[in-house]
Amino acid sequence: MSSAELKAIAMLLRARNAIDERITDVVGRPVVHGHLSDWIAAQIFDIELEPAANQAIDGFFRSGPLAGRTVNIKHYTRNQGMLDMTDAEDLDTYLVMTGPRSAGSKGVHRPWAIEHVYLFDAQGLYDVLRAEMRRIGQATSVPVRYWEQAEIHPVSRNANFPLSAEQTAALEEFRAGPGV
């Protein structure tokens, strides 16, 4: 055991805790992965978040082409082609924000970033994956072609949800930066 390494980690965690406390003051929720990404998505995509945690539905779109439709918001630090899915019939969409594409994560820093955003029709995706005999649940393997069809940022391939210049600029603020 290295005393110097332990002290360094303790110091870094204290700094991180101070930052997390400041973020909590802004978003009004504890800084756990899901709460922070839900809040960011709500700000950028005009989503009304559910007041209490709900496994299937995080909120609904307040405006735009999806106004009134329900959404499950996901954020993954790396896009590994997996999506945590549910069979909830009242869920309309998955809004998935990811960091860089990656085949693996062993020994790789996973910064909190938004490099890509995808919008999936929840029932359509569920139906097509079931037809392909895929298991639905946590870490559902979603073929690359469906990710490509659902992409709304940085490349807009999903015509059902065009982004405004303001939304695109807001998402660009969360890019990981060069070399990540």
N, C-alpha and C positions, 0 to 999 in steps of 0.2 A: 504494500500500500504506500502510495506517495502522499506525504503530508502536504507538499506544495500543490499537487494537483487537486486534492480535496479542498484546500483553502481557495484555490482559483475557482473551482466550481461553486463553492458556497458564495463567493463574492459575486460571481456572474448571476447566480440565482437571486440574490438580494436585489441586484440591479433589474433583473427581469420582473421580479415581484413589484417593484416600484413602477415600472412601465405598465404592467398589467393593472395595477390599481388606478393609474391615470386613464387607461382605456375603459375600465369599468365605469369610471365617473362620466365618460362621454356617452357610452352606449347604454348605460343603465342596466346591464346584465353582467354576470360574472364572465371573466375572460376564459371561457373554455372554447374549444375549437368551433363547435356548432353555433353557439350564441354569437360569436363575433362574425362568422361568415353569414349567418342569417341577417344580422343587423346591416352589414355592408350591402347584401343583396337587396334588402328592403329599401335602403336609401337610393341605390342606383336604378332599380327596376320598379319602384313605386309599389311595394308589396306591403300589405297590412299583415303583420305577424300575429299569430295566435297568442293570446296572453299566457297560456300555459303550454308546457311541452306536450307535443302530440307526436306519436311515432310516425304517422303517415302524412299529416298535413302541417306544414309550418305556417301557412297563411294563404292569402289570395291576392291576385293582382288588382290594384285599385283603378288602373287606367290602361289605355292602350288596347291593342288588338285582343289581349287576353283578359280584359277587365272582368272580374267576378270569378275567374277560373282559379282553382286551388293549385297550390304548388308545394313541392317538397324540395327544400334547398339542400344541396350537398356541396362540400368543398373538400378536395383532396390535394395534398401538397404535391403529389405526382399523379399523372394520368397513366394508370397501368391497365386501362381497359376494363376496370371493374366498377360496378355500381351497386350500392346497397338498395335493394328494391323491396316493395311491398305489393301485396295483391289487393290493397284497399280500393274498392270500386269508386269511392268519392274523390280520389286523387286524379287530377287532370294532367299535371305536368311535373317534370323533374327539371329544376334549374341547377346545372352542375358547373361549378367553377373549379378549375384545376391549375396546378402549377405545371411545370414542364412535363413533356412526355418522357416516360422512363420505363425501361424493362425491369429494373431492379432497384433496390434501395440500400443494399448492404454497404456500409461505410460511406454513404453519400449524405451530405447535408440536405435537409428537406426544408428550404425556407418557406415561410408563409407567403404565398404569392398567388396572383391570378394571371395566368398566361393564356388560358383558353376558357370559353364559356359555351355551354351546350344547353339547348332546350329540347327536351324529349316530350313527346305525347305519351303520357304514362300508360294509358290503356293500349295504345297502338304498339308500343314497345313490348309491353307484357304479352300481348297476343302473338306477336311475331316470334318472340323468344320461346314461348310455350310451343308454338308450331314447330320450332326447330329442336324441340325436346331439351331445352336448357333448364337448369335448375334456377328457380327464382327465389331470392332472399338476400342475405348478406353476401357481398362479394360476388354478385352475379357477373359472369363473363359476358361482356357486350362486344360483338364483333366491330372491328374498326369501321366498316362501312356505315354502321348506324351512328357512331360518333361523328363521322364526317358529315352525314346528312343533318345532324342536329346542331352543328357548330354555328354560333352566332357571333363569336369574337375569338381571335382577331379577324378571321375570315368569316364573312356572312354567307353561309350556305343554306340556312333555314329561312326561307322567305316569309314564314309565318310570324317572324318577330324581328323586324329590322330595328337596329339600334340607332338612336339619335347621336349627333356629334357630341352632345353633353355626356351621354352614357359611355360612349367610346373613350372619351377623355378621362372620365372617372375610373374606368377599368384600367387604363394605361398607368394610372398612379400606383397600381398594385403589382406591376410587373416585377419580376425578381431582379432584373438587371443583367448586365453582361457577365458571362462566365458561370452562370448558374444552370 
